[in-house]
Amino acid sequence: MNKKHIYSLIPLLLITLMLIVSGCGNTGTNTPATDSAPDAKDTESSATETSSDSKDKLSIMLDWYPNAVHSFIYVAQEKGYFTDQGLDVDVQMPADTNDSLKLVAAGKIDLALSYQPQILLARGENIPVRSIAAVVRHPLVHLLTEADGKVKSPKDLEGLTVGYSSIPLYEAMVRTMISQDGGNPAKMNLVDVGFDLIPSLASGQANAIMGGFINHEQLILEKEGHAMKSINPVDYGVPDYYELVLTASDAGIEAKKDQLTRFIKAMQEGQKYVTEHPEEALNILLAHENETSPLDPEIETKSLNILLPLMNEEGQLFGGQDASSWENVRAWLVQSELIPDSVKAEDAFINLQGE
């Protein structure tokens, strides 16, 4: 091969070498568009996860299966009010209604719905829980009896049978009511019927029941054809207590005060929507009914009509609590020997929504 021919091949060899080097250098940096698509999806997914992770997680345990009184929670979740407050809220049902306060105190859940007297009773047992908002501002538990029966007022229970649901608080309530009405509570026959409140009254086993709710048991009995009379305990010496309150632990309030305050703001928006759009709110609730405890739309509609005036109070933010209410309930529980005098009302609640 002559030199002239060799020289003619040099440009071709140089071009080939450049192509090889160029191909090696681009590996992993200039991939085809089809290969980059998964990376874009991964980035989008990662951004979504980051957005979700950026929200503060809170858990809340209901006092019972979902029903009309919980509508504001499900509305706040459905309408994005929790999300607007930067919260990711997990709503749970209790396996045992007696466990929620203990779970809150132990830090297993952040929030629980409970009852004002129950918070004071818990404080008496050194369970460090505190109410952060009043949900239902007046008693829902009334003395229930047949409208055409023997009981016209609490004192008529002398010599008659009263069924109650295993809770010492309800026993104290009916005793107070009879005494305040001029009767002798020792003369009534008090029977623990557990959760069989409705059948005990419907069957005539009991002349009256204590522990039934005017927005549940009374409505069911009336739907079954029993004309009912309800006697408000507030009219007979029992303090006007908050039936339902939102509860957190002392440690939880200290650690998550900002998140809990935002939760209350979101639930206030939820309650505002429920008040203005009750039918739509109930539809949202019904979509979240628990399969083990199906809801009766007729009962829940009537229930919400009863609840709204007892949850909303003119001139008061939804959730607001009065120190006088806590002191009155505390004094009655001490008098009824259900809590020691060492329990202080100011330790049992805190208002967060005004902070």
Rosetta blueprint (number, residue, H / E / L):
1 M L
2 N L
3 K H
4 K H
5 H H
6 I H
7 Y H
8 S H
9 L H
10 I H
11 P H
12 L H
13 L H
14 L H
15 I H
16 T H
17 L H
18 M H
19 L H
20 I H
21 V H
22 S H
23 G H
24 C H
25 G H
26 N L
27 T L
28 G L
29 T L
30 N L
31 T L
32 P L
33 A H
34 T H
35 D H
36 S H
37 A H
38 P H
39 D H
40 A H
41 K H
42 D H
43 T H
44 E H
45 S H
46 S H
47 A H
48 T H
49 E H
50 T H
51 S H
52 S H
53 D H
54 S L
55 K L
56 D E
57 K E
58 L E
59 S E
60 I E
61 M E
62 L L
63 D L
64 W L
65 Y L
66 P L
67 N L
68 A H
69 V H
70 H H
71 S H
72 F H
73 I H
74 Y H
75 V H
76 A H
77 Q H
78 E H
79 K L
80 G L
81 Y H
82 F H
83 T H
84 D H
85 Q L
86 G L
87 L E
88 D E
89 V E
90 D E
91 V E
92 Q E
93 M L
94 P L
95 A L
96 D L
97 T L
98 N L
99 D L
100 S H
101 L H
102 K H
103 L H
104 V H
105 A H
106 A L
107 G L
108 K L
109 I L
110 D L
111 L E
112 A E
113 L E
114 S E
115 Y L
116 Q H
117 P H
118 Q H
119 I H
120 L H
121 L H
122 A H
123 R H
124 G H
125 E L
126 N L
127 I L
128 P L
129 V E
130 R E
131 S E
132 I E
133 A E
134 A E
135 V E
136 V E
137 R L
138 H L
139 P L
140 L L
141 V E
142 H E
143 L E
144 L E
145 T E
146 E E
147 A L
148 D L
149 G L
150 K L
151 V L
152 K L
153 S L
154 P H
155 K H
156 D H
157 L H
158 E L
159 G L
160 L L
161 T E
162 V E
163 G E
164 Y E
165 S L
166 S L
167 I L
168 P H
169 L H
170 Y H
171 E H
172 A H
173 M H
174 V H
175 R H
176 T H
177 M H
178 I H
179 S H
180 Q H
181 D L
182 G L
183 G L
184 N L
185 P H
186 A H
187 K H
188 M L
189 N E
190 L E
191 V E
192 D E
193 V L
194 G L
195 F L
196 D L
197 L H
198 I H
199 P H
200 S H
201 L H
202 A H
203 S L
204 G L
205 Q L
206 A L
207 N L
208 A E
209 I E
210 M E
211 G E
212 G E
213 F E
214 I L
215 N L
216 H L
217 E H
218 Q H
219 L H
220 I H
221 L H
222 E H
223 K H
224 E L
225 G L
226 H L
227 A L
228 M E
229 K E
230 S E
231 I E
232 N L
233 P H
234 V H
235 D H
236 Y H
237 G L
238 V L
239 P L
240 D L
241 Y L
242 Y L
243 E L
244 L E
245 V E
246 L E
247 T E
248 A E
249 S E
250 D H
251 A H
252 G H
253 I H
254 E H
255 A H
256 K L
257 K H
258 D H
259 Q H
260 L H
261 T H
262 R H
263 F H
264 I H
265 K H
266 A H
267 M H
268 Q H
269 E H
270 G H
271 Q H
272 K H
273 Y H
274 V H
275 T H
276 E H
277 H L
278 P H
279 E H
280 E H
281 A H
282 L H
283 N H
284 I H
285 L H
286 L H
287 A L
288 H L
289 E L
290 N E
291 E L
292 T L
293 S E
294 P L
295 L L
296 D L
297 P H
298 E H
299 I H
300 E H
301 T H
302 K H
303 S H
304 L H
305 N H
306 I H
307 L H
308 L H
309 P H
310 L H
311 M H
312 N L
313 E E
314 E L
315 G L
316 Q E
317 L L
318 F L
319 G L
320 G L
321 Q L
322 D L
323 A H
324 S H
325 S H
326 W H
327 E H
328 N H
329 V H
330 R H
331 A H
332 W H
333 L H
334 V H
335 Q H
336 S L
337 E L
338 L L
339 I L
340 P L
341 D L
342 S L
343 V L
344 K L
345 A H
346 E H
347 D H
348 A L
349 F E
350 I L
351 N L
352 L L
353 Q L
354 G L
355 E L
